[in-house]
Amino acid sequence: MAGLGTPEILIILVVVLLLFGSAKLPQLARSLGKSARILKAETKGLHDDGSEDAKAGPAAAEPSSEARDKAARLREEAARLEREAAAAEGGQRSRGALASGEPIEGVPVSDPGRMRQG
């Protein structure tokens, strides 16, 4: 076990106990276990993704009807929220005002084109 004997392991445990306290040790162990499970699942997912992409070929690029329906619902929700925001502002500002970099309530809005250049 990497050259660690019983006395060394006991010393390490005492130091960990002093650093974290007895109340936090179960929480620390739980979070360590969750992290290990997530890491294991992600690495397995990466391996599975590579093999599925090779098997599926061009058919995998096509979105399912469920994904298309969800995208349509999200677009409708975004449009509804934009309409509500415009109504709440009283129609004073449009999306064009944000794109032009005009100040909103005295606060300057950065120009997206300027940010890409610099």
N, CA, C and O atoms as a Tinker XYZ file with bonds, in Angstrom:
   472  protein
     1  N      0.845000   -1.189000    0.000000    73     2
     2  CA     0.000000    0.000000    0.000000    64     1     3
     3  C      0.881000    1.240000    0.000000    63     2     4     5
     4  O      0.812000    2.051000    0.924000    81     3
     5  N      1.691000    1.390000   -1.009000    73     3     6
     6  CA     2.548000    2.549000   -1.232000    64     5     7
     7  C      3.514000    2.796000   -0.083000    63     6     8     9
     8  O      3.871000    3.944000    0.185000    81     7
     9  N      3.941000    1.746000    0.598000    73     7    10
    10  CA     4.932000    1.899000    1.648000    64     9    11
    11  C      4.394000    2.500000    2.942000    63    10    12    13
    12  O      5.179000    2.880000    3.811000    81    11
    13  N      3.077000    2.593000    3.090000    73    11    14
    14  CA     2.499000    3.152000    4.312000    64    13    15
    15  C      2.145000    2.018000    5.271000    63    14    16    17
    16  O      1.442000    1.073000    4.912000    81    15
    17  N      2.641000    2.135000    6.481000    73    15    18
    18  CA     2.324000    1.153000    7.501000    64    17    19
    19  C      1.190000    1.654000    8.384000    63    18    20    21
    20  O      0.647000    2.734000    8.158000    81    19
    21  N      0.846000    0.880000    9.369000    73    19    22
    22  CA    -0.233000    1.235000   10.287000    64    21    23
    23  C      0.038000    2.544000   11.019000    63    22    24    25
    24  O     -0.872000    3.368000   11.108000    81    23
    25  N      1.247000    2.786000   11.553000    73    23    26
    26  CA     1.481000    4.049000   12.260000    64    25    27
    27  C      1.303000    5.278000   11.358000    63    26    28    29
    28  O      0.759000    6.294000   11.789000    81    27
    29  N      1.767000    5.177000   10.105000    73    27    30
    30  CA     1.629000    6.312000    9.191000    64    29    31
    31  C      0.169000    6.595000    8.862000    63    30    32    33
    32  O     -0.255000    7.749000    8.805000    81    31
    33  N     -0.587000    5.536000    8.650000    73    31    34
    34  CA    -2.019000    5.705000    8.341000    64    33    35
    35  C     -2.739000    6.325000    9.529000    63    34    36    37
    36  O     -3.592000    7.192000    9.343000    81    35
    37  N     -2.418000    5.902000   10.734000    73    35    38
    38  CA    -3.047000    6.485000   11.927000    64    37    39
    39  C     -2.701000    7.963000   12.066000    63    38    40    41
    40  O     -3.560000    8.767000   12.428000    81    39
    41  N     -1.462000    8.325000   11.786000    73    39    42
    42  CA    -1.057000    9.732000   11.859000    64    41    43
    43  C     -1.823000   10.560000   10.826000    63    42    44    45
    44  O     -2.284000   11.662000   11.120000    81    43
    45  N     -1.952000   10.025000    9.633000    73    43    46
    46  CA    -2.707000   10.734000    8.586000    64    45    47
    47  C     -4.162000   10.910000    9.004000    63    46    48    49
    48  O     -4.730000   11.986000    8.812000    81    47
    49  N     -4.771000    9.878000    9.570000    73    47    50
    50  CA    -6.165000    9.974000   10.025000    64    49    51
    51  C     -6.327000   11.009000   11.130000    63    50    52    53
    52  O     -7.315000   11.743000   11.150000    81    51
    53  N     -5.365000   11.077000   12.052000    73    51    54
    54  CA    -5.436000   12.066000   13.132000    64    53    55
    55  C     -5.318000   13.479000   12.561000    63    54    56    57
    56  O     -6.033000   14.381000   12.998000    81    55
    57  N     -4.429000   13.681000   11.594000    73    55    58
    58  CA    -4.273000   14.998000   10.982000    64    57    59
    59  C     -5.551000   15.399000   10.244000    63    58    60    61
    60  O     -5.988000   16.546000   10.348000    81    59
    61  N     -6.149000   14.476000    9.508000    73    59    62
    62  CA    -7.403000   14.759000    8.799000    64    61    63
    63  C     -8.500000   15.093000    9.794000    63    62    64    65
    64  O     -9.279000   16.018000    9.570000    81    63
    65  N     -8.569000   14.353000   10.888000    73    63    66
    66  CA    -9.573000   14.608000   11.918000    64    65    67
    67  C     -9.388000   15.989000   12.529000    63    66    68    69
    68  O    -10.368000   16.690000   12.779000    81    67
    69  N     -8.145000   16.388000   12.771000    73    67    70
    70  CA    -7.880000   17.710000   13.323000    64    69    71
    71  C     -8.203000   18.820000   12.322000    63    70    72    73
    72  O     -8.717000   19.870000   12.706000    81    71
    73  N     -7.908000   18.593000   11.054000    73    71    74
    74  CA    -8.153000   19.612000   10.038000    64    73    75
    75  C     -9.640000   19.831000    9.776000    63    74    76    77
    76  O    -10.101000   20.970000    9.705000    81    75
    77  N    -10.377000   18.755000    9.633000    73    75    78
    78  CA   -11.771000   18.870000    9.220000    64    77    79
    79  C    -12.767000   18.758000   10.363000    63    78    80    81
    80  O    -13.908000   19.198000   10.218000    81    79
    81  N    -12.386000   18.203000   11.461000    73    79    82
    82  CA   -13.307000   18.042000   12.583000    64    81    83
    83  C    -14.176000   16.814000   12.387000    63    82    84    85
    84  O    -14.413000   16.377000   11.260000    81    83
    85  N    -14.645000   16.267000   13.490000    73    83    86
    86  CA   -15.415000   15.019000   13.409000    64    85    87
    87  C    -16.785000   15.235000   12.775000    63    86    88    89
    88  O    -17.336000   14.301000   12.193000    81    87
    89  N    -17.345000   16.430000   12.870000    73    87    90
    90  CA   -18.676000   16.684000   12.311000    64    89    91
    91  C    -18.642000   16.726000   10.784000    63    90    92    93
    92  O    -19.620000   16.358000   10.134000    81    91
    93  N    -17.529000   17.169000   10.211000    73    91    94
    94  CA   -17.465000   17.324000    8.753000    64    93    95
    95  C    -16.951000   16.085000    8.036000    63    94    96    97
    96  O    -17.046000   16.011000    6.811000    81    95
    97  N    -16.416000   15.118000    8.754000    73    95    98
    98  CA   -15.864000   13.939000    8.098000    64    97    99
    99  C    -16.908000   13.149000    7.305000    63    98   100   101
   100  O    -16.622000   12.771000    6.169000    81    99
   101  N    -18.111000   12.877000    7.847000    73    99   102
   102  CA   -19.101000   12.154000    7.029000    64   101   103
   103  C    -19.483000   12.917000    5.765000    63   102   104   105
   104  O    -19.639000   12.327000    4.696000    81   103
   105  N    -19.633000   14.237000    5.898000    73   103   106
   106  CA   -19.967000   15.054000    4.738000    64   105   107
   107  C    -18.821000   15.018000    3.722000    63   106   108   109
   108  O    -19.067000   14.941000    2.519000    81   107
   109  N    -17.601000   15.072000    4.187000    73   107   110
   110  CA   -16.432000   15.013000    3.316000    64   109   111
   111  C    -16.373000   13.667000    2.591000    63   110   112   113
   112  O    -16.091000   13.617000    1.394000    81   111
   113  N    -16.633000   12.593000    3.306000    73   111   114
   114  CA   -16.613000   11.261000    2.690000    64   113   115
   115  C    -17.714000   11.128000    1.650000    63   114   116   117
   116  O    -17.496000   10.552000    0.584000    81   115
   117  N    -18.914000   11.664000    1.956000    73   115   118
   118  CA   -20.025000   11.615000    1.010000    64   117   119
   119  C    -19.689000   12.372000   -0.270000    63   118   120   121
   120  O    -19.915000   11.870000   -1.371000    81   119
   121  N    -19.147000   13.582000   -0.124000    73   119   122
   122  CA   -18.833000   14.375000   -1.304000    64   121   123
   123  C    -17.707000   13.728000   -2.109000    63   122   124   125
   124  O    -17.704000   13.804000   -3.338000    81   123
   125  N    -16.761000   13.100000   -1.435000    73   123   126
   126  CA   -15.694000   12.390000   -2.133000    64   125   127
   127  C    -16.257000   11.213000   -2.918000    63   126   128   129
   128  O    -15.846000   10.966000   -4.051000    81   127
   129  N    -17.192000   10.490000   -2.322000    73   127   130
   130  CA   -17.836000    9.367000   -3.010000    64   129   131
   131  C    -18.640000    9.821000   -4.217000    63   130   132   133
   132  O    -18.594000    9.192000   -5.274000    81   131
   133  N    -19.387000   10.930000   -4.057000    73   131   134
   134  CA   -20.168000   11.461000   -5.180000    64   133   135
   135  C    -19.243000   11.890000   -6.312000    63   134   136   137
   136  O    -19.518000   11.629000   -7.483000    81   135
   137  N    -18.153000   12.546000   -5.955000    73   135   138
   138  CA   -17.204000   12.988000   -6.979000    64   137   139
   139  C    -16.618000   11.803000   -7.725000    63   138   140   141
   140  O    -16.460000   11.846000   -8.945000    81   139
   141  N    -16.297000   10.745000   -6.992000    73   139   142
   142  CA   -15.736000    9.555000   -7.634000    64   141   143
   143  C    -16.767000    8.920000   -8.568000    63   142   144   145
   144  O    -16.418000    8.491000   -9.668000    81   143
   145  N    -18.037000    8.856000   -8.143000    73   143   146
   146  CA   -19.088000    8.297000   -9.001000    64   145   147
   147  C    -19.293000    9.130000  -10.256000    63   146   148   149
   148  O    -19.453000    8.588000  -11.349000    81   147
   149  N    -19.287000   10.454000  -10.094000    73   147   150
   150  CA   -19.472000   11.335000  -11.249000    64   149   151
   151  C    -18.313000   11.171000  -12.224000    63   150   152   153
   152  O    -18.524000   11.077000  -13.433000    81   151
   153  N    -17.096000   11.135000  -11.703000    73   151   154
   154  CA   -15.925000   10.950000  -12.555000    64   153   155
   155  C    -16.000000    9.631000  -13.308000    63   154   156   157
   156  O    -15.699000    9.576000  -14.500000    81   155
   157  N    -16.400000    8.570000  -12.619000    73   155   158
   158  CA   -16.508000    7.259000  -13.242000    64   157   159
   159  C    -17.578000    7.267000  -14.330000    63   158   160   161
   160  O    -17.371000    6.709000  -15.408000    81   159
   161  N    -18.729000    7.901000  -14.051000    73   159   162
   162  CA   -19.810000    7.957000  -15.033000    64   161   163
   163  C    -19.404000    8.778000  -16.250000    63   162   164   165
   164  O    -19.717000    8.408000  -17.381000    81   163
   165  N    -18.708000    9.892000  -16.025000    73   163   166
   166  CA   -18.287000   10.735000  -17.142000    64   165   167
   167  C    -17.269000   10.024000  -18.025000    63   166   168   169
   168  O    -17.356000   10.099000  -19.251000    81   167
   169  N    -16.309000    9.338000  -17.417000    73   167   170
   170  CA   -15.325000    8.633000  -18.236000    64   169   171
   171  C    -15.990000    7.498000  -19.006000    63   170   172   173
   172  O    -15.638000    7.239000  -20.157000    81   171
   173  N    -16.947000    6.822000  -18.379000    73   171   174
   174  CA   -17.682000    5.772000  -19.087000    64   173   175
   175  C    -18.494000    6.387000  -20.215000    63   174   176   177
   176  O    -18.582000    5.815000  -21.301000    81   175
   177  N    -19.089000    7.551000  -19.965000    73   175   178
   178  CA   -19.864000    8.237000  -20.990000    64   177   179
   179  C    -19.011000    8.650000  -22.164000    63   178   180   181
   180  O    -19.448000    8.562000  -23.311000    81   179
   181  N    -17.788000    9.103000  -21.893000    73   179   182
   182  CA   -16.879000    9.476000  -22.980000    64   181   183
   183  C    -16.534000    8.271000  -23.846000    63   182   184   185
   184  O    -16.481000    8.372000  -25.072000    81   183
   185  N    -16.301000    7.132000  -23.204000    73   183   186
   186  CA   -15.991000    5.926000  -23.963000    64   185   187
   187  C    -17.203000    5.479000  -24.768000    63   186   188   189
   188  O    -17.064000    5.067000  -25.920000    81   187
   189  N    -18.400000    5.556000  -24.168000    73   187   190
   190  CA   -19.626000    5.153000  -24.859000    64   189   191
   191  C    -19.943000    6.087000  -26.011000    63   190   192   193
   192  O    -20.388000    5.630000  -27.064000    81   191
   193  N    -19.724000    7.397000  -25.837000    73   191   194
   194  CA   -20.001000    8.366000  -26.898000    64   193   195
   195  C    -19.152000    8.081000  -28.125000    63   194   196   197
   196  O    -19.647000    8.150000  -29.250000    81   195
   197  N    -17.908000    7.769000  -27.927000    73   195   198
   198  CA   -17.033000    7.490000  -29.051000    64   197   199
   199  C    -17.467000    6.265000  -29.826000    63   198   200   201
   200  O    -17.424000    6.269000  -31.056000    81   199
   201  N    -17.885000    5.216000  -29.133000    73   199   202
   202  CA   -18.305000    4.006000  -29.825000    64   201   203
   203  C    -19.669000    4.182000  -30.476000    63   202   204   205
   204  O    -19.899000    3.622000  -31.547000    81   203
   205  N    -20.583000    4.939000  -29.870000    73   203   206
   206  CA   -21.898000    5.166000  -30.456000    64   205   207
   207  C    -21.800000    6.024000  -31.702000    63   206   208   209
   208  O    -22.517000    5.782000  -32.673000    81   207
   209  N    -20.910000    7.039000  -31.696000    73   207   210
   210  CA   -20.750000    7.896000  -32.862000    64   209   211
   211  C    -20.242000    7.090000  -34.053000    63   210   212   213
   212  O    -20.673000    7.310000  -35.185000    81   211
   213  N    -19.345000    6.176000  -33.801000    73   211   214
   214  CA   -18.806000    5.366000  -34.888000    64   213   215
   215  C    -19.874000    4.437000  -35.449000    63   214   216   217
   216  O    -19.906000    4.195000  -36.655000    81   215
   217  N    -20.751000    3.911000  -34.591000    73   215   218
   218  CA   -21.815000    3.008000  -35.037000    64   217   219
   219  C    -22.922000    3.759000  -35.757000    63   218   220   221
   220  O    -23.408000    3.309000  -36.794000    81   219
   221  N    -23.324000    4.908000  -35.207000    73   219   222
   222  CA   -24.510000    5.595000  -35.705000    64   221   223
   223  C    -24.280000    6.232000  -37.065000    63   222   224   225
   224  O    -25.164000    6.179000  -37.920000    81   223
   225  N    -23.124000    6.829000  -37.286000    73   223   226
   226  CA   -22.840000    7.473000  -38.556000    64   225   227
   227  C    -23.656000    8.729000  -38.747000    63   226   228   229
   228  O    -23.920000    9.437000  -37.775000    81   227
   229  N    -24.073000    9.039000  -39.994000    73   227   230
   230  CA   -24.770000   10.295000  -40.271000    64   229   231
   231  C    -26.174000   10.364000  -39.668000    63   230   232   233
   232  O    -26.698000   11.464000  -39.490000    81   231
   233  N    -26.784000    9.254000  -39.355000    73   231   234
   234  CA   -28.138000    9.278000  -38.793000    64   233   235
   235  C    -28.160000    9.947000  -37.428000    63   234   236   237
   236  O    -29.198000   10.472000  -37.025000    81   235
   237  N    -27.052000    9.945000  -36.708000    73   235   238
   238  CA   -27.010000   10.547000  -35.372000    64   237   239
   239  C    -27.105000   12.060000  -35.443000    63   238   240   241
   240  O    -27.485000   12.692000  -34.458000    81   239
   241  N    -26.769000   12.663000  -36.584000    73   239   242
   242  CA   -26.792000   14.114000  -36.713000    64   241   243
   243  C    -28.226000   14.654000  -36.785000    63   242   244   245
   244  O    -28.443000   15.834000  -36.508000    81   243
   245  N    -29.188000   13.841000  -37.140000    73   243   246
   246  CA   -30.569000   14.273000  -37.267000    64   245   247
   247  C    -31.227000   14.329000  -35.891000    63   246   248   249
   248  O    -31.174000   13.350000  -35.147000    81   247
   249  N    -31.849000   15.461000  -35.538000    73   247   250
   250  CA   -32.528000   15.536000  -34.248000    64   249   251
   251  C    -33.828000   14.733000  -34.278000    63   250   252   253
   252  O    -34.476000   14.610000  -35.318000    81   251
   253  N    -34.186000   14.203000  -33.143000    73   251   254
   254  CA   -35.423000   13.441000  -33.052000    64   253   255
   255  C    -36.615000   14.388000  -33.056000    63   254   256   257
   256  O    -36.467000   15.595000  -32.864000    81   255
   257  N    -37.782000   13.832000  -33.275000    73   255   258
   258  CA   -38.985000   14.671000  -33.280000    64   257   259
   259  C    -39.215000   15.278000  -31.897000    63   258   260   261
   260  O    -39.731000   16.389000  -31.776000    81   259
   261  N    -38.827000   14.542000  -30.860000    73   259   262
   262  CA   -38.958000   15.063000  -29.501000    64   261   263
   263  C    -38.063000   16.283000  -29.300000    63   262   264   265
   264  O    -38.471000   17.263000  -28.677000    81   263
   265  N    -36.848000   16.219000  -29.829000    73   263   266
   266  CA   -35.924000   17.348000  -29.710000    64   265   267
   267  C    -36.429000   18.546000  -30.514000    63   266   268   269
   268  O    -36.319000   19.687000  -30.066000    81   267
   269  N    -36.983000   18.286000  -31.701000    73   267   270
   270  CA   -37.537000   19.382000  -32.504000    64   269   271
   271  C    -38.711000   20.038000  -31.794000    63   270   272   273
   272  O    -38.833000   21.263000  -31.797000    81   271
   273  N    -39.588000   19.220000  -31.176000    73   271   274
   274  CA   -40.730000   19.775000  -30.437000    64   273   275
   275  C    -40.265000   20.623000  -29.262000    63   274   276   277
   276  O    -40.811000   21.697000  -29.011000    81   275
   277  N    -39.263000   20.143000  -28.546000    73   275   278
   278  CA   -38.747000   20.894000  -27.410000    64   277   279
   279  C    -38.135000   22.208000  -27.867000    63   278   280   281
   280  O    -38.321000   23.239000  -27.220000    81   279
   281  N    -37.392000   22.179000  -28.996000    73   279   282
   282  CA   -36.791000   23.400000  -29.526000    64   281   283
   283  C    -37.878000   24.398000  -29.927000    63   282   284   285
   284  O    -37.736000   25.598000  -29.692000    81   283
   285  N    -38.951000   23.911000  -30.525000    73   283   286
   286  CA   -40.050000   24.797000  -30.922000    64   285   287
   287  C    -40.700000   25.421000  -29.696000    63   286   288   289
   288  O    -41.012000   26.612000  -29.695000    81   287
   289  N    -40.907000   24.618000  -28.647000    73   287   290
   290  CA   -41.503000   25.154000  -27.404000    64   289   291
   291  C    -40.598000   26.211000  -26.787000    63   290   292   293
   292  O    -41.079000   27.233000  -26.297000    81   291
   293  N    -39.289000   25.972000  -26.809000    73   291   294
   294  CA   -38.355000   26.946000  -26.246000    64   293   295
   295  C    -38.341000   28.238000  -27.052000    63   294   296   297
   296  O    -38.259000   29.324000  -26.479000    81   295
   297  N    -38.421000   28.129000  -28.391000    73   295   298
   298  CA   -38.484000   29.336000  -29.219000    64   297   299
   299  C    -39.757000   30.125000  -28.925000    63   298   300   301
   300  O    -39.720000   31.352000  -28.833000    81   299
   301  N    -40.887000   29.420000  -28.776000    73   299   302
   302  CA   -42.147000   30.099000  -28.449000    64   301   303
   303  C    -42.062000   30.792000  -27.096000    63   302   304   305
   304  O    -42.530000   31.920000  -26.940000    81   303
   305  N    -41.467000   30.120000  -26.122000    73   303   306
   306  CA   -41.322000   30.699000  -24.784000    64   305   307
   307  C    -40.421000   31.937000  -24.829000    63   306   308   309
   308  O    -40.706000   32.934000  -24.166000    81   307
   309  N    -39.334000   31.875000  -25.610000    73   307   310
   310  CA   -38.439000   33.028000  -25.735000    64   309   311
   311  C    -39.161000   34.202000  -26.379000    63   310   312   313
   312  O    -38.998000   35.343000  -25.947000    81   311
   313  N    -39.957000   33.931000  -27.410000    73   311   314
   314  CA   -40.700000   35.000000  -28.067000    64   313   315
   315  C    -41.711000   35.617000  -27.108000    63   314   316   317
   316  O    -41.887000   36.835000  -27.087000    81   315
   317  N    -42.378000   34.777000  -26.313000    73   315   318
   318  CA   -43.361000   35.282000  -25.344000    64   317   319
   319  C    -42.674000   36.162000  -24.304000    63   318   320   321
   320  O    -43.192000   37.217000  -23.939000    81   319
   321  N    -41.515000   35.730000  -23.829000    73   319   322
   322  CA   -40.793000   36.517000  -22.828000    64   321   323
   323  C    -40.318000   37.841000  -23.408000    63   322   324   325
   324  O    -40.332000   38.860000  -22.716000    81   323
   325  N    -39.898000   37.839000  -24.666000    73   323   326
   326  CA   -39.490000   39.094000  -25.301000    64   325   327
   327  C    -40.670000   40.050000  -25.423000    63   326   328   329
   328  O    -40.530000   41.252000  -25.197000    81   327
   329  N    -41.849000   39.503000  -25.787000    73   327   330
   330  CA   -43.043000   40.356000  -25.887000    64   329   331
   331  C    -43.408000   40.935000  -24.525000    63   330   332   333
   332  O    -43.750000   42.112000  -24.422000    81   331
   333  N    -43.336000   40.117000  -23.484000    73   331   334
   334  CA   -43.661000   40.598000  -22.138000    64   333   335
   335  C    -42.673000   41.667000  -21.689000    63   334   336   337
   336  O    -43.066000   42.658000  -21.072000    81   335
   337  N    -41.390000   41.472000  -21.995000    73   335   338
   338  CA   -40.380000   42.455000  -21.600000    64   337   339
   339  C    -40.606000   43.770000  -22.336000    63   338   340   341
   340  O    -40.471000   44.844000  -21.751000    81   339
   341  N    -40.950000   43.686000  -23.617000    73   339   342
   342  CA   -41.208000   44.899000  -24.381000    64   341   343
   343  C    -42.443000   45.618000  -23.847000    63   342   344   345
   344  O    -42.465000   46.847000  -23.784000    81   343
   345  N    -43.465000   44.864000  -23.464000    73   343   346
   346  CA   -44.677000   45.472000  -22.919000    64   345   347
   347  C    -44.394000   46.101000  -21.558000    63   346   348   349
   348  O    -44.948000   47.152000  -21.234000    81   347
   349  N    -43.547000   45.475000  -20.771000    73   347   350
   350  CA   -43.224000   46.001000  -19.441000    64   349   351
   351  C    -42.430000   47.297000  -19.544000    63   350   352   353
   352  O    -42.565000   48.174000  -18.690000    81   351
   353  N    -41.609000   47.426000  -20.570000    73   351   354
   354  CA   -40.834000   48.645000  -20.754000    64   353   355
   355  C    -41.662000   49.724000  -21.433000    63   354   356   357
   356  O    -41.197000   50.850000  -21.611000    81   355
   357  N    -42.857000   49.390000  -21.804000    73   355   358
   358  CA   -43.714000   50.372000  -22.439000    64   357   359
   359  C    -43.348000   50.619000  -23.884000    63   358   360   361
   360  O    -43.724000   51.642000  -24.457000    81   359
   361  N    -42.624000   49.700000  -24.475000    73   359   362
   362  CA   -42.256000   49.840000  -25.870000    64   361   363
   363  C    -41.201000   50.904000  -26.106000    63   362   364   365
   364  O    -40.941000   51.262000  -27.254000    81   363
   365  N    -40.586000   51.419000  -25.050000    73   363   366
   366  CA   -39.605000   52.493000  -25.206000    64   365   367
   367  C    -38.333000   51.996000  -25.881000    63   366   368   369
   368  O    -37.733000   52.704000  -26.690000    81   367
   369  N    -37.928000   50.783000  -25.546000    73   367   370
   370  CA   -36.681000   50.257000  -26.107000    64   369   371
   371  C    -36.981000   48.989000  -26.880000    63   370   372   373
   372  O    -37.851000   48.201000  -26.509000    81   371
   373  N    -36.263000   48.818000  -27.929000    73   371   374
   374  CA   -36.388000   47.600000  -28.703000    64   373   375
   375  C    -35.075000   46.842000  -28.622000    63   374   376   377
   376  O    -34.115000   47.302000  -28.003000    81   375
   377  N    -35.043000   45.693000  -29.244000    73   375   378
   378  CA   -33.800000   44.929000  -29.254000    64   377   379
   379  C    -32.723000   45.681000  -30.016000    63   378   380   381
   380  O    -31.536000   45.491000  -29.754000    81   379
   381  N    -33.114000   46.526000  -30.949000    73   379   382
   382  CA   -32.152000   47.311000  -31.711000    64   381   383
   383  C    -31.397000   48.292000  -30.841000    63   382   384   385
   384  O    -30.236000   48.596000  -31.112000    81   383
   385  N    -32.043000   48.793000  -29.794000    73   383   386
   386  CA   -31.372000   49.731000  -28.894000    64   385   387
   387  C    -30.221000   49.044000  -28.181000    63   386   388   389
   388  O    -29.169000   49.646000  -27.969000    81   387
   389  N    -30.416000   47.793000  -27.814000    73   387   390
   390  CA   -29.331000   47.077000  -27.159000    64   389   391
   391  C    -28.194000   46.815000  -28.129000    63   390   392   393
   392  O    -27.025000   46.920000  -27.758000    81   391
   393  N    -28.521000   46.478000  -29.352000    73   391   394
   394  CA   -27.489000   46.169000  -30.336000    64   393   395
   395  C    -26.697000   47.414000  -30.719000    63   394   396   397
   396  O    -25.521000   47.317000  -31.069000    81   395
   397  N    -27.334000   48.584000  -30.656000    73   395   398
   398  CA   -26.636000   49.797000  -31.066000    64   397   399
   399  C    -25.697000   50.315000  -29.986000    63   398   400   401
   400  O    -24.869000   51.182000  -30.265000    81   399
   401  N    -25.802000   49.815000  -28.779000    73   399   402
   402  CA   -24.914000   50.238000  -27.711000    64   401   403
   403  C    -25.401000   51.468000  -26.976000    63   402   404   405
   404  O    -24.632000   52.080000  -26.235000    81   403
   405  N    -26.683000   51.856000  -27.161000    73   403   406
   406  CA   -27.230000   53.008000  -26.443000    64   405   407
   407  C    -27.258000   52.719000  -24.951000    63   406   408   409
   408  O    -27.487000   51.576000  -24.556000    81   407
   409  N    -27.032000   53.727000  -24.110000    73   407   410
   410  CA   -27.095000   53.505000  -22.668000    64   409   411
   411  C    -28.526000   53.189000  -22.235000    63   410   412   413
   412  O    -29.484000   53.752000  -22.764000    81   411
   413  N    -28.652000   52.302000  -21.289000    73   411   414
   414  CA   -29.947000   51.972000  -20.706000    64   413   415
   415  C    -29.926000   52.472000  -19.280000    63   414   416   417
   416  O    -29.108000   52.037000  -18.468000    81   415
   417  N    -30.829000   53.387000  -18.979000    73   415   418
   418  CA   -30.922000   54.001000  -17.657000    64   417   419
   419  C    -29.558000   54.513000  -17.213000    63   418   420   421
   420  O    -29.176000   54.354000  -16.054000    81   419
   421  N    -28.828000   55.125000  -18.133000    73   419   422
   422  CA   -27.551000   55.740000  -17.807000    64   421   423
   423  C    -26.375000   54.791000  -17.768000    63   422   424   425
   424  O    -25.243000   55.224000  -17.554000    81   423
   425  N    -26.619000   53.473000  -17.976000    73   423   426
   426  CA   -25.542000   52.501000  -17.931000    64   425   427
   427  C    -25.170000   52.145000  -19.367000    63   426   428   429
   428  O    -26.028000   51.701000  -20.130000    81   427
   429  N    -23.899000   52.332000  -19.750000    73   427   430
   430  CA   -23.519000   52.019000  -21.129000    64   429   431
   431  C    -23.587000   50.520000  -21.390000    63   430   432   433
   432  O    -23.247000   49.706000  -20.531000    81   431
   433  N    -24.030000   50.175000  -22.590000    73   431   434
   434  CA   -24.108000   48.784000  -23.016000    64   433   435
   435  C    -22.992000   48.562000  -24.008000    63   434   436   437
   436  O    -22.828000   49.347000  -24.941000    81   435
   437  N    -22.223000   47.510000  -23.823000    73   435   438
   438  CA   -21.091000   47.277000  -24.714000    64   437   439
   439  C    -21.583000   46.875000  -26.091000    63   438   440   441
   440  O    -22.627000   46.239000  -26.240000    81   439
   441  N    -20.814000   47.256000  -27.085000    73   439   442
   442  CA   -21.130000   46.935000  -28.467000    64   441   443
   443  C    -20.536000   45.568000  -28.775000    63   442   444   445
   444  O    -19.324000   45.393000  -28.648000    81   443
   445  N    -21.356000   44.582000  -29.181000    73   443   446
   446  CA   -20.826000   43.248000  -29.433000    64   445   447
   447  C    -19.754000   43.239000  -30.516000    63   446   448   449
   448  O    -18.803000   42.463000  -30.422000    81   447
   449  N    -19.880000   44.074000  -31.533000    73   447   450
   450  CA   -18.884000   44.131000  -32.596000    64   449   451
   451  C    -17.549000   44.625000  -32.080000    63   450   452   453
   452  O    -16.499000   44.126000  -32.484000    81   451
   453  N    -17.584000   45.601000  -31.191000    73   451   454
   454  CA   -16.359000   46.137000  -30.617000    64   453   455
   455  C    -15.664000   45.104000  -29.759000    63   454   456   457
   456  O    -14.434000   45.042000  -29.737000    81   455
   457  N    -16.434000   44.289000  -29.051000    73   455   458
   458  CA   -15.836000   43.285000  -28.177000    64   457   459
   459  C    -15.139000   42.202000  -28.997000    63   458   460   461
   460  O    -14.115000   41.675000  -28.560000    81   459
   461  N    -15.667000   41.855000  -30.176000    73   459   462
   462  CA   -15.039000   40.846000  -31.008000    64   461   463
   463  C    -13.718000   41.331000  -31.576000    63   462   464   465
   464  O    -12.781000   40.549000  -31.735000    81   463
   465  N    -13.640000   42.630000  -31.884000    73   463   466
   466  CA   -12.418000   43.168000  -32.479000    64   465   467
   467  C    -11.302000   43.304000  -31.462000    63   466   468   469
   468  O    -10.141000   43.050000  -31.781000    81   467
   469  N    -11.632000   43.696000  -30.259000    73   467   470
   470  CA   -10.588000   43.981000  -29.278000    64   469   471
   471  C    -10.450000   42.898000  -28.335000    63   470   472
   472  O     -9.614000   42.967000  -27.434000    81   471
